[in-house]
Amino acid sequence: MASGKGKNWLLQNERLRFIVCFLGVFVCYFYYGILQETITRGQYGQGDQKEKFRFATTLVLIQCIINSIFAWILIQFFEGSTTDHTRSWLYGLCSLSYLGAMVSSNSALLYVNYPTQVLGKSCKPIPVMILGVTILRKRYPLAKYLCVLLIVSGVALFLYKPNKNSASTDDHSFGFGEVLLLMSLTMDGLTGVAQDHMRSRFQTGANHMMLNINMWSTLVLGLGVLWTGEVWDFLSFTERHPTILYNILLFGLTSALGQTFIFMTVVYFGPLTCSIVTTTRKFFTILGSVILFGNVISTMQWCGTILVFLGLGLDAKFGKTPKKTTH
């Protein structure tokens, strides 16, 4: 009896549940970021045999496979009788933009450091808002535009590099890495528009969306890596450096677990709380990258970082579009 009451108290204790969700998102994605930078920016081999990991597509493929398995398990245990009415072709189209965002984001790490990548990905509200206005004809409150202005200003400060040495190839105001981040943000915007359409038109559940988008992505990426031959180069790379497989497996698991805790946060506490939790997590991910990997951030870049996360935090608090009631 006592143990049964204890379990019931644990399930009903809202404060404890929030702590579990917050720590789940924070720990999983903090470690996810460390693993991502370790895999993509690490040096493998010794001496003249040193090489870098250049298989972003295969890495995303593994991530999508693990995400699909996790989503399937969640559906079987928690939504077994739920029917999904969303059209398969919508999932297919959404997976293309989803894939473009993930591959571009991972590829950008070959050219920019992790703080720049995280900060760039934090600007996701910008393309979502622009495409929402132009495609879905959405109307946003004034606070939303002010928050986006803060985000844009912060990114501009972060990417601006005064007193640039023209002889340096690493110090650049805007290069291929930033172009990849812009591509990733554009794809994120298209993905957000597609997901909004699926939720409003078909009331698509989060787990069904996660499962189907990742399954379509697995199919597309699987064909892609076979056609380009990247998968064979990847397998050859892992034969030369088998220790990377451990990090890749953990990378996929932390990604899937992190998404699971995000869904739990949305279900129990709403999207506002989830936005605040993930915004906080991103800031500490940048801080962790600076400390652990020695990525140097100037005073101006710190100011830009603070502006971005101030904009994100204010957007989470005041920038929500009021829901329309339809009868």
Order of alpha helices (4+ residues) and beta strands (2+ residues): alpha-alpha-beta-beta-alpha-alpha-alpha-alpha-alpha-alpha-alpha-alpha-alpha-alpha
